């Protein structure tokens, strides 16, 4: 015995329930299967995870890579020292020029 009826708000006619009480789409009911490929048990292959390559310092490839890193580090350090040296020299030169003018 229902007291309440579902009524369409636009037409005022009685409506049938349009959704089942139990939804199986989320995989809540065992045995029905889920069609989403990323979930286990769907039967479809999902996304493959990328394997992380480990760096082994004993290999020849890494020794070559380390040499490249060391060369780049020396180049950066040299550029930094040259930049600092040229800046300080330019300041000293400007100061000496100003002292000669006075």
C-alpha positions as CSV (number, residue, x, y, z in Angstrom):
1,X,0.0,0.0,0.0
2,X,1.7,3.1,-1.3
3,X,0.8,6.5,0.0
4,X,2.9,8.4,-2.4
5,X,3.0,8.3,-6.1
6,X,5.8,9.5,-8.4
7,X,4.4,12.3,-10.6
8,X,6.0,14.0,-13.5
9,X,6.4,17.7,-12.6
10,X,5.7,18.9,-16.1
11,X,2.7,16.8,-17.2
12,X,1.3,15.7,-13.8
13,X,1.1,12.1,-15.0
14,X,2.1,9.1,-12.8
15,X,5.7,7.9,-13.6
16,X,7.2,4.5,-13.4
17,X,10.5,4.1,-11.5
18,X,13.2,4.6,-14.2
19,X,16.2,3.2,-12.3
20,X,16.6,-0.2,-10.7
21,X,17.2,-0.3,-6.9
22,X,20.6,-2.1,-7.3
23,X,23.1,-0.6,-9.7
24,X,25.6,-3.2,-11.0
25,X,27.7,-0.8,-13.0
26,X,30.1,-0.1,-10.1
27,X,30.9,-3.8,-9.7
28,X,29.0,-4.1,-6.4
29,X,27.3,-7.4,-7.5
30,X,29.6,-10.3,-7.9
31,X,29.5,-12.3,-11.1
32,X,28.1,-9.6,-13.4
33,X,31.5,-8.3,-14.5
34,X,32.6,-4.8,-15.1
35,X,33.2,-3.5,-18.7
36,X,35.7,-0.9,-17.7
37,X,39.1,-2.0,-19.0
38,X,41.1,-0.5,-16.0
39,X,39.3,-2.7,-13.4
40,X,40.5,-6.2,-12.8
41,X,38.3,-8.9,-14.1
42,X,36.9,-7.0,-17.0
43,X,38.6,-9.3,-19.5
44,X,40.2,-6.4,-21.4
45,X,43.8,-5.4,-21.0
46,X,44.2,-2.2,-19.1
47,X,46.9,0.4,-19.1
48,X,50.4,-0.9,-18.9
49,X,52.7,0.8,-16.3
50,X,56.0,2.0,-17.4
51,X,58.9,0.1,-15.9
52,X,61.5,2.3,-14.2
53,X,65.0,1.7,-15.4
54,X,67.5,1.5,-12.6
55,X,70.8,3.3,-13.0
56,X,73.7,0.9,-12.4
57,X,77.0,2.8,-11.8
58,X,79.0,-0.2,-12.7
59,X,78.0,-0.2,-16.4
60,X,80.0,1.2,-19.2
61,X,77.1,3.3,-20.4
62,X,76.8,5.0,-17.0
63,X,80.6,5.7,-16.9
64,X,80.3,7.5,-20.2
65,X,77.3,9.4,-18.9
66,X,79.2,10.4,-15.7
67,X,82.0,11.8,-17.9
68,X,79.5,13.9,-19.8
69,X,78.1,15.2,-16.5
70,X,81.6,16.0,-15.2
71,X,82.5,17.9,-18.4
72,X,79.2,19.9,-18.2
73,X,79.9,20.7,-14.5
74,X,83.4,21.9,-15.3
75,X,82.1,24.0,-18.1
76,X,79.4,25.6,-15.9
77,X,82.0,26.3,-13.2
78,X,84.4,27.9,-15.7
79,X,81.6,30.1,-17.1
80,X,80.6,31.2,-13.6
81,X,84.2,32.1,-12.7
82,X,84.7,34.0,-15.9
83,X,81.5,35.9,-15.4
84,X,82.5,36.8,-11.8
85,X,86.0,37.7,-12.9
86,X,84.9,39.9,-15.8
87,X,82.4,41.7,-13.7
88,X,84.9,42.5,-10.9
89,X,87.5,43.6,-13.5
90,X,85.0,45.9,-15.2
91,X,84.1,47.5,-11.9
92,X,87.8,48.0,-11.0
93,X,88.4,49.4,-14.5
94,X,85.5,51.9,-14.1
95,X,86.7,52.9,-10.7
96,X,90.2,53.5,-11.9
97,X,89.0,55.5,-14.9
98,X,86.9,57.7,-12.6
99,X,89.9,58.3,-10.3
100,X,92.0,59.3,-13.3
101,X,89.3,61.8,-14.5
102,X,89.2,63.6,-11.1
